[in-house]
Amino acid sequence: MATLNIKNFPDPLYRKLKASARKHRRSLSQEVTEMLGLAVEAQAPESILDLRGLGKHLWKGVDASAHVDAERESWR
């Protein structure tokens, strides 16, 4: 199992974590592991569909086919 060391950890946050660990009857290490696990699991996987329309303002008025053709020509 891996070990995680954190430098310059803010004292106020340490005290809050310690209190939360006490409340849940866990060690500080167990509390941090639980919280990190929940945070990572809570992230929804990103979908390529979320990219729809991203950057469209950059292509406004540009003929995409002509642009691709010009790029391909520059590779020769």
N, CA, C and O atoms as a GROMACS GRO file, in nm:
protein
  304
    1MET      N    1   0.085  -0.118   0.000
    1MET     CA    2   0.000   0.000   0.000
    1MET      C    3   0.090   0.124   0.000
    1MET      O    4   0.195   0.125   0.064
    2ALA      N    5   0.050   0.226  -0.071
    2ALA     CA    6   0.128   0.349  -0.085
    2ALA      C    7   0.118   0.438   0.038
    2ALA      O    8   0.025   0.426   0.119
    3THR      N    9   0.216   0.526   0.051
    3THR     CA   10   0.218   0.624   0.159
    3THR      C   11   0.209   0.763   0.097
    3THR      O   12   0.272   0.790  -0.006
    4LEU      N   13   0.132   0.850   0.160
    4LEU     CA   14   0.116   0.987   0.112
    4LEU      C   15   0.161   1.082   0.221
    4LEU      O   16   0.110   1.079   0.333
    5ASN      N   17   0.258   1.168   0.189
    5ASN     CA   18   0.302   1.272   0.282
    5ASN      C   19   0.262   1.406   0.225
    5ASN      O   20   0.279   1.432   0.106
    6ILE      N   21   0.209   1.492   0.309
    6ILE     CA   22   0.165   1.624   0.264
    6ILE      C   23   0.244   1.730   0.340
    6ILE      O   24   0.245   1.732   0.463
    7LYS      N   25   0.310   1.817   0.266
    7LYS     CA   26   0.388   1.925   0.328
    7LYS      C   27   0.304   2.052   0.333
    7LYS      O   28   0.216   2.074   0.250
    8ASN      N   29   0.332   2.134   0.431
    8ASN     CA   30   0.267   2.266   0.446
    8ASN      C   31   0.115   2.254   0.453
    8ASN      O   32   0.043   2.335   0.394
    9PHE      N   33   0.067   2.155   0.524
    9PHE     CA   34  -0.077   2.134   0.539
    9PHE      C   35  -0.132   2.240   0.635
    9PHE      O   36  -0.080   2.255   0.745
   10PRO      N   37  -0.235   2.312   0.595
   10PRO     CA   38  -0.288   2.421   0.679
   10PRO      C   39  -0.343   2.368   0.813
   10PRO      O   40  -0.420   2.273   0.817
   11ASP      N   41  -0.301   2.432   0.922
   11ASP     CA   42  -0.345   2.393   1.056
   11ASP      C   43  -0.496   2.392   1.073
   11ASP      O   44  -0.550   2.297   1.131
   12PRO      N   45  -0.568   2.494   1.023
   12PRO     CA   46  -0.715   2.492   1.040
   12PRO      C   47  -0.780   2.370   0.973
   12PRO      O   48  -0.873   2.311   1.028
   13LEU      N   49  -0.731   2.334   0.856
   13LEU     CA   50  -0.786   2.218   0.786
   13LEU      C   51  -0.751   2.090   0.861
   13LEU      O   52  -0.833   1.998   0.869
   14TYR      N   53  -0.632   2.082   0.916
   14TYR     CA   54  -0.591   1.966   0.995
   14TYR      C   55  -0.685   1.947   1.115
   14TYR      O   56  -0.728   1.836   1.144
   15ARG      N   57  -0.716   2.057   1.182
   15ARG     CA   58  -0.805   2.049   1.299
   15ARG      C   59  -0.945   2.003   1.258
   15ARG      O   60  -1.008   1.924   1.329
   16LYS      N   61  -0.994   2.051   1.144
   16LYS     CA   62  -1.126   2.009   1.096
   16LYS      C   63  -1.126   1.861   1.060
   16LYS      O   64  -1.222   1.789   1.091
   17LEU      N   65  -1.021   1.815   0.996
   17LEU     CA   66  -1.011   1.674   0.961
   17LEU      C   67  -1.004   1.587   1.087
   17LEU      O   68  -1.066   1.481   1.094
   18LYS      N   69  -0.927   1.632   1.184
   18LYS     CA   70  -0.912   1.559   1.310
   18LYS      C   71  -1.049   1.548   1.380
   18LYS      O   72  -1.084   1.442   1.431
   19ALA      N   73  -1.125   1.658   1.381
   19ALA     CA   74  -1.257   1.658   1.443
   19ALA      C   75  -1.353   1.565   1.367
   19ALA      O   76  -1.431   1.493   1.429
   20SER      N   77  -1.345   1.568   1.236
   20SER     CA   78  -1.431   1.480   1.156
   20SER      C   79  -1.395   1.334   1.180
   20SER      O   80  -1.484   1.249   1.189
   21ALA      N   81  -1.267   1.304   1.192
   21ALA     CA   82  -1.223   1.168   1.220
   21ALA      C   83  -1.276   1.122   1.355
   21ALA      O   84  -1.324   1.009   1.369
   22ARG      N   85  -1.267   1.208   1.453
   22ARG     CA   86  -1.316   1.176   1.587
   22ARG      C   87  -1.467   1.148   1.583
   22ARG      O   88  -1.516   1.053   1.644
   23LYS      N   89  -1.539   1.232   1.511
   23LYS     CA   90  -1.684   1.217   1.500
   23LYS      C   91  -1.722   1.083   1.436
   23LYS      O   92  -1.820   1.020   1.477
   24HIS      N   93  -1.645   1.040   1.338
   24HIS     CA   94  -1.674   0.915   1.268
   24HIS      C   95  -1.600   0.794   1.328
   24HIS      O   96  -1.604   0.684   1.274
   25ARG      N   97  -1.533   0.819   1.440
   25ARG     CA   98  -1.459   0.713   1.510
   25ARG      C   99  -1.358   0.644   1.419
   25ARG      O  100  -1.349   0.522   1.412
   26ARG      N  101  -1.280   0.729   1.350
   26ARG     CA  102  -1.176   0.679   1.261
   26ARG      C  103  -1.046   0.748   1.296
   26ARG      O  104  -1.044   0.852   1.363
   27SER      N  105  -0.936   0.689   1.251
   27SER     CA  106  -0.808   0.758   1.264
   27SER      C  107  -0.804   0.870   1.161
   27SER      O  108  -0.884   0.872   1.067
   28LEU      N  109  -0.713   0.961   1.177
   28LEU     CA  110  -0.699   1.070   1.080
   28LEU      C  111  -0.669   1.014   0.941
   28LEU      O  112  -0.724   1.060   0.841
   29SER      N  113  -0.583   0.915   0.938
   29SER     CA  114  -0.548   0.852   0.811
   29SER      C  115  -0.669   0.788   0.745
   29SER      O  116  -0.690   0.802   0.624
   30GLN      N  117  -0.750   0.718   0.823
   30GLN     CA  118  -0.870   0.655   0.769
   30GLN      C  119  -0.969   0.760   0.719
   30GLN      O  120  -1.034   0.741   0.616
   31GLU      N  121  -0.980   0.870   0.791
   31GLU     CA  122  -1.073   0.976   0.752
   31GLU      C  123  -1.031   1.039   0.620
   31GLU      O  124  -1.114   1.060   0.531
   32VAL      N  125  -0.904   1.069   0.607
   32VAL     CA  126  -0.854   1.130   0.483
   32VAL      C  127  -0.872   1.033   0.366
   32VAL      O  128  -0.913   1.074   0.258
   33THR      N  129  -0.841   0.905   0.388
   33THR     CA  130  -0.858   0.805   0.282
   33THR      C  131  -1.003   0.796   0.239
   33THR      O  132  -1.033   0.789   0.120
   34GLU      N  133  -1.094   0.795   0.336
   34GLU     CA  134  -1.237   0.789   0.305
   34GLU      C  135  -1.282   0.911   0.226
   34GLU      O  136  -1.353   0.899   0.127
   35MET      N  137  -1.240   1.029   0.271
   35MET     CA  138  -1.281   1.153   0.202
   35MET      C  139  -1.225   1.160   0.060
   35MET      O  140  -1.296   1.198  -0.033
   36LEU      N  141  -1.099   1.124   0.044
   36LEU     CA  142  -1.041   1.125  -0.090
   36LEU      C  143  -1.110   1.023  -0.180
   36LEU      O  144  -1.135   1.051  -0.298
   37GLY      N  145  -1.138   0.907  -0.126
   37GLY     CA  146  -1.208   0.806  -0.204
   37GLY      C  147  -1.344   0.853  -0.250
   37GLY      O  148  -1.381   0.833  -0.366
   38LEU      N  149  -1.419   0.915  -0.161
   38LEU     CA  150  -1.551   0.966  -0.198
   38LEU      C  151  -1.541   1.078  -0.302
   38LEU      O  152  -1.624   1.085  -0.393
   39ALA      N  153  -1.442   1.163  -0.288
   39ALA     CA  154  -1.425   1.274  -0.382
   39ALA      C  155  -1.391   1.223  -0.522
   39ALA      O  156  -1.442   1.274  -0.622
   40VAL      N  157  -1.307   1.123  -0.529
   40VAL     CA  158  -1.267   1.069  -0.659
   40VAL      C  159  -1.383   0.991  -0.722
   40VAL      O  160  -1.406   1.002  -0.842
   41GLU      N  161  -1.454   0.914  -0.642
   41GLU     CA  162  -1.566   0.837  -0.694
   41GLU      C  163  -1.681   0.927  -0.739
   41GLU      O  164  -1.755   0.891  -0.830
   42ALA      N  165  -1.696   1.042  -0.677
   42ALA     CA  166  -1.808   1.132  -0.706
   42ALA      C  167  -1.794   1.200  -0.841
   42ALA      O  168  -1.892   1.252  -0.895
   43GLN      N  169  -1.675   1.202  -0.897
   43GLN     CA  170  -1.656   1.269  -1.025
   43GLN      C  171  -1.719   1.186  -1.136
   43GLN      O  172  -1.686   1.069  -1.156
   44ALA      N  173  -1.809   1.250  -1.208
   44ALA     CA  174  -1.873   1.182  -1.320
   44ALA      C  175  -1.775   1.170  -1.435
   44ALA      O  176  -1.697   1.263  -1.460
   45PRO      N  177  -1.776   1.059  -1.505
   45PRO     CA  178  -1.686   1.047  -1.620
   45PRO      C  179  -1.723   1.150  -1.726
   45PRO      O  180  -1.840   1.180  -1.748
   46GLU      N  181  -1.622   1.204  -1.789
   46GLU     CA  182  -1.647   1.304  -1.892
   46GLU      C  183  -1.689   1.236  -2.021
   46GLU      O  184  -1.639   1.130  -2.057
   47SER      N  185  -1.780   1.299  -2.089
   47SER     CA  186  -1.830   1.247  -2.215
   47SER      C  187  -1.782   1.334  -2.329
   47SER      O  188  -1.774   1.457  -2.316
   48ILE      N  189  -1.750   1.272  -2.440
   48ILE     CA  190  -1.709   1.348  -2.557
   48ILE      C  191  -1.823   1.437  -2.606
   48ILE      O  192  -1.800   1.537  -2.674
   49LEU      N  193  -1.945   1.400  -2.572
   49LEU     CA  194  -2.060   1.481  -2.612
   49LEU      C  195  -2.060   1.618  -2.544
   49LEU      O  196  -2.121   1.713  -2.593
   50ASP      N  197  -1.989   1.628  -2.429
   50ASP     CA  198  -1.979   1.756  -2.360
   50ASP      C  199  -1.895   1.856  -2.438
   50ASP      O  200  -1.899   1.976  -2.409
   51LEU      N  201  -1.822   1.809  -2.536
   51LEU     CA  202  -1.736   1.896  -2.616
   51LEU      C  203  -1.810   1.958  -2.734
   51LEU      O  204  -1.756   2.045  -2.803
   52ARG      N  205  -1.933   1.914  -2.758
   52ARG     CA  206  -2.009   1.965  -2.872
   52ARG      C  207  -2.018   2.117  -2.866
   52ARG      O  208  -2.063   2.174  -2.766
   53GLY      N  209  -1.975   2.181  -2.974
   53GLY     CA  210  -1.984   2.327  -2.984
   53GLY      C  211  -1.866   2.400  -2.922
   53GLY      O  212  -1.856   2.522  -2.935
   54LEU      N  213  -1.776   2.328  -2.856
   54LEU     CA  214  -1.661   2.391  -2.793
   54LEU      C  215  -1.568   2.448  -2.900
   54LEU      O  216  -1.524   2.375  -2.989
   55GLY      N  217  -1.540   2.574  -2.894
   55GLY     CA  218  -1.449   2.640  -2.987
   55GLY      C  219  -1.513   2.681  -3.119
   55GLY      O  220  -1.444   2.722  -3.212
   56LYS      N  221  -1.644   2.670  -3.127
   56LYS     CA  222  -1.709   2.702  -3.255
   56LYS      C  223  -1.689   2.848  -3.295
   56LYS      O  224  -1.692   2.881  -3.413
   57HIS      N  225  -1.668   2.935  -3.196
   57HIS     CA  226  -1.646   3.076  -3.229
   57HIS      C  227  -1.512   3.094  -3.303
   57HIS      O  228  -1.494   3.191  -3.376
   58LEU      N  229  -1.420   3.001  -3.283
   58LEU     CA  230  -1.291   3.009  -3.352
   58LEU      C  231  -1.302   2.976  -3.500
   58LEU      O  232  -1.221   3.020  -3.581
   59TRP      N  233  -1.403   2.898  -3.534
   59TRP     CA  234  -1.419   2.852  -3.672
   59TRP      C  235  -1.526   2.930  -3.748
   59TRP      O  236  -1.555   2.899  -3.864
   60LYS      N  237  -1.582   3.031  -3.685
   60LYS     CA  238  -1.688   3.108  -3.751
   60LYS      C  239  -1.632   3.174  -3.877
   60LYS      O  240  -1.532   3.244  -3.872
   61GLY      N  241  -1.699   3.150  -3.990
   61GLY     CA  242  -1.657   3.208  -4.117
   61GLY      C  243  -1.541   3.135  -4.184
   61GLY      O  244  -1.490   3.182  -4.285
   62VAL      N  245  -1.499   3.021  -4.130
   62VAL     CA  246  -1.388   2.946  -4.189
   62VAL      C  247  -1.445   2.821  -4.256
   62VAL      O  248  -1.526   2.748  -4.197
   63ASP      N  249  -1.402   2.797  -4.379
   63ASP     CA  250  -1.442   2.676  -4.450
   63ASP      C  251  -1.352   2.563  -4.400
   63ASP      O  252  -1.232   2.561  -4.429
   64ALA      N  253  -1.410   2.470  -4.326
   64ALA     CA  254  -1.332   2.362  -4.263
   64ALA      C  255  -1.261   2.277  -4.367
   64ALA      O  256  -1.145   2.240  -4.347
   65SER      N  257  -1.328   2.244  -4.476
   65SER     CA  258  -1.265   2.162  -4.581
   65SER      C  259  -1.144   2.232  -4.642
   65SER      O  260  -1.040   2.171  -4.663
   66ALA      N  261  -1.159   2.359  -4.669
   66ALA     CA  262  -1.048   2.437  -4.725
   66ALA      C  263  -0.932   2.444  -4.626
   66ALA      O  264  -0.815   2.436  -4.664
   67HIS      N  265  -0.964   2.460  -4.502
   67HIS     CA  266  -0.861   2.466  -4.398
   67HIS      C  267  -0.784   2.334  -4.390
   67HIS      O  268  -0.661   2.333  -4.383
   68VAL      N  269  -0.857   2.223  -4.390
   68VAL     CA  270  -0.793   2.091  -4.384
   68VAL      C  271  -0.708   2.069  -4.507
   68VAL      O  272  -0.595   2.019  -4.497
   69ASP      N  273  -0.760   2.105  -4.624
   69ASP     CA  274  -0.683   2.090  -4.748
   69ASP      C  275  -0.553   2.171  -4.742
   69ASP      O  276  -0.448   2.123  -4.784
   70ALA      N  277  -0.562   2.293  -4.690
   70ALA     CA  278  -0.442   2.378  -4.679
   70ALA      C  279  -0.341   2.319  -4.581
   70ALA      O  280  -0.220   2.325  -4.606
   71GLU      N  281  -0.388   2.263  -4.472
   71GLU     CA  282  -0.300   2.199  -4.375
   71GLU      C  283  -0.230   2.079  -4.438
   71GLU      O  284  -0.109   2.062  -4.422
   72ARG      N  285  -0.306   1.997  -4.507
   72ARG     CA  286  -0.248   1.878  -4.572
   72ARG      C  287  -0.144   1.920  -4.674
   72ARG      O  288  -0.038   1.857  -4.685
   73GLU      N  289  -0.173   2.023  -4.748
   73GLU     CA  290  -0.078   2.072  -4.850
   73GLU      C  291   0.052   2.120  -4.785
   73GLU      O  292   0.160   2.104  -4.842
   74SER      N  293   0.042   2.179  -4.666
   74SER     CA  294   0.162   2.231  -4.599
   74SER      C  295   0.254   2.120  -4.549
   74SER      O  296   0.370   2.145  -4.518
   75TRP      N  297   0.202   1.996  -4.541
   75TRP     CA  298   0.282   1.884  -4.493
   75TRP      C  299   0.376   1.830  -4.602
   75TRP      O  300   0.469   1.756  -4.572
   76ARG      N  301   0.350   1.867  -4.725
   76ARG     CA  302   0.431   1.814  -4.838
   76ARG      C  303   0.560   1.886  -4.852
   76ARG      O  304   0.639   1.855  -4.941
   0.00000   0.00000   0.00000
